[in-house]
Amino acid sequence: MRCRSSIGSRARMTARLTASLAALLMLVAGARAFDETKYPDLKGQWDRTAAPRWADAKSAPLTPEYRAIFEANLKDQAAGGQGTDPTFTCLAPGMPRVMNAYEPFEVVVTPRSTHILMDHIHDSRRIFTDGREWPKDIEPSFSGYSIGKWIDEDGDGRYDVLAVETRGLRGPRSYDSTGMPFHSDNETVINERIYLDKADKNTLYDEITVTDHALTRPWTATKKYVRRPDKQVVWREAVCAENNPHVVIADEPYMLSADGFLMPAKKDQAPPDLKYFRQSRK
């Protein structure tokens, strides 16, 4: 009986070792399947080359309804308000405003996804490149749900372009600080072509095309970034809420003065309702 028990134990141990070896071989095979040399070298720190604006506001192909909303927003901003720009309270800017690059970013390519990491609010992006289909239900988010595909356009056996489509966005969002609005239905679809300059591998482009019901046609802008030459780059922490003087009360913007008191943001602005505070008596 002891002999049979010993034989059974050795058999179980052998089976476990075989299973572990098979799992290890699969892991090694998966690692070998990701040939880093087939992908463009996107390592390092990338920074914008122009002001963080989407495009010339005058060129925006807005519908008459949303052109009126945009113009009213400009008037409110001129009076000291924030208009339709929602980020002054540190709300995430969302796509495609993320790619205005308010802070430098890093691109990390993995076998099943590509990550764009930014130290600004919640701007980091995850782009799935594993061949998945669109899910039936997408939980809306400011950055949206992105599916991408690496493409070898010149047929040299190396990928040149990352083509990305982003859906499942939520609002409120604007293109930039001018307050150019998106449609309130949040059915925006964003297509991108991300690629290195063929003549200068330290220059990166992102051609972004927006399809939105607030537009009369798809609208494209190209973003340009440069790779910083530092071998040991510095990543600055950017905490939007730190020292942010903007306050919203009942949909009205106010500000905190340098001495910590609530103050109006616009001329002749009424104070907020103070019914829950003890009023001083003369």
N, C-alpha and C positions, 0 to 999 in steps of 0.2 A: 504493500500500500504506500509506504514511504517512497519507493522508487517511482511509482506512478505519479505521486504528488510532485516529486522533484522534476520529473519530465514535463508535467503540465506547467509548472512555474517557469521552467526554461523556455517553453514554447510561447507563453504569454509575454515574457520579456523580449524574446526574439521578435515577436509581432510588433511590440511597441517600438523597438529600435528600428524596425523596417519602416514603420509609419513615420517616425521622426526623420529618418533619412530621406524618405520620399518628399516630405514637406520641405526639408532643407534644399533638396535638389530643385524643387519647384521654385523656391525663393531665389536661388542662384540663377535659374533660367530666366525668371522674370527680370532680375537685375541686368542680366546680359541683354535682354530684349530691348532695354532702354539704352540706345546708342546715343550718347550725348553729342557725338560729333555730327550727327544728322541735323541738329538744331542750331539756330543762330546763337552766338555768344551774347547773352543779354545780362551777364553778371555786372555788378557794380552799382553805382548810385546815379540815377537819372534825374535831371532837373529840367524845368521848362525853360524856353528861350524867349518868351514874351509874357506880357501881363496876363493874369489868369482870367481872360475873357473868352467867350465862345467864338464870336465873330462880330462884324460890324452890325449893330442893332438895326440900322436903316435897311440892311439887306434881308432882314428876317421876312420870310414869306408867310406872314400871319394872316389868318382869316380876318375879316372886318371886325367880328366880335372880339377876337383876342388882340387885335391891334388896339381896339378901344380900351381893353383891360390894361394893356401895356402902357398906353399913353397916360391913363389915370394913375398907374403905378409911378411913372416918372414925375408927375405933378406932386404926388404924396412924398416922394423922396426929396424933391426940391424944397418942400415945406418942412423937412426935418424928420419925416416918417421913414418907414422901411419898404413901403409899397408891397409888391408881391415877392420880395426876396425873403425867404423864411429862415435863412441860416444865422441871423444875427443873435439868436438865442442858442446857438451851437447845435441846431438840428443838422443832421447829416445832409450834405449837398446832393447826394444821389448821382445817378448817371444821367447824362454824360458829363455833368459838371465835375465829377471826380477827376476826370482826365484833364481838367485845367491845371492840375498838379499844384495845389497850394503849398505843398511840401515836397521835397525830393522823394523818389520812390525806388523800390527794388523789384525786379522781376525774377521769380523763381519757377523754373520749368521742371515738372516731374512727369513720370510716365503717364499719369491719368488726368492731370490738371496743371494749369499754369496760374500762378498767384502773382498779383500786383499788390505789393505791400506799401502802405502809406501811413505815416505817423500824423495824420490829420483827421480829427473826429473819428468817424467809422468808415474811412474811405477804402480800405483794403478790399480787393476783389478776388474771387475764385472763379476761374474759367474752366469748365469741364471739357476735357479733350479725349474722353474715353469712348466716344462713339454712341453715347446714350441718346435716347429719344426725349422729346419734351414731356415732362410729367403732365398728367391730366389736371392736377391741381397744383398751383404754385402759390406759396405763401408770399404775398407782396413784400418787397423790401426796397429800401432806397437805392441800393446798388443793383437790385434785380437778380435774375437767374440767367447766367451766361453759359452758353455752349459754344465751343470753338473747334476748329479743325486746322491742323498744320498742313500747309500746301507747299509743294515743290514746283514753283512756277517756271523755272528755267530748265528743269529736267536734269540737273547735275547730281541728283541723289541726295541733296541737302534741302531742308525746309527753308523757305524764304519768307513766307507770310503766315501769320496767325489770323484766320478769318473768324470773327466772333459775332454772335447774335445774342442780344439781351432782351428779355421780356420780364413780365412779372414785377413791374415797378410800382412804387407807391408815391404818394405826394403828401404835402405840397413840395414842388421842386421848381427851380428856375435854372436857366442856362448859365447865368453868372450873376454878379452883383447888380447888373442893370435891372434885374427882375423880369427878364423875358420869360413869359409863362408857358407851361405845358397845359394841355387840355386837362380838365378836372376829371375826365373818365380814367386817366392813368393807363390808357391802352398803348402807350408809347412802345415802339420797337426800335432798337438801336443796332445798327450793323457797323462793324469795325474791320479795318485791314491794318494790322500792326506789323511793321517791317523795318529793318535796318536800311540805311542809305547804302547803296551798292558802292559808292565811291568813298564813303567815310563811315566805318563801322562804329564810330562813336556818336553817330546821329541816329535817332530813332523817330519814326513817324507813326502816327495813329490817324488814319482817315476814318472819320466818324460820320455816319449818315443817320439822321433822325427821321422817323416816320411817325407823325403825331396828328391827331384830329384838329389841333389848333393851327396846323400849317396847311397851305394850299398845295404843297408838293413836298417831297422829301428834301431835307436841308442838310448839306454836307459842309464840314469844316475839318481842316487838317491840323493836328497838333504836332509840334516839333519839340524834341527833347535832346539834350546832350549828356553824354556820360562824363562824369567828373573824373579827372585823371588821378586823383589821390589814391594811393595804394591802400591806405587805411582811412577810409572816409568816416566822418562824424555824423551820427544820426541824432538830430536834435529832437527832444521830446516836445510835442506840440499839444498842449492841453487847452482846448478852446474855452472851457468854462473858467479857467484861471484868469482872474482880473477882468472878466467880461462885465462891463457896466450896463448892459442892456437888460431891461425888465419888461415883461408883457403882463398887463393886468386887464382882464376883460377885453382882450383883443386890441388893446391900446398900447403902443410902445412908450416906455418911459426910460429914464436913465438914472444911475446912481452918480451923484456928484463925487468929487475927489474927497470930500469930507464925510461921505457915506449917507447923504440924504437923497430922498427921491426927488427928481426934478423932471420937468416936462421935456419932451423931445421935439415938440413942435410949438410954434408960436400960438399963443392964446389957447393952449390945450387945457382942458378941464382936469382937475385932479381926480384920482380914482375915488370910489365910494368908500368912506371911512367909517361906516356905521358900526363895525365891529371893534373900533378903537375908541378909547376914552378920549373925549374931546376936552381940550384945555378951556378953562373958564377965565374970563377976564375979571 
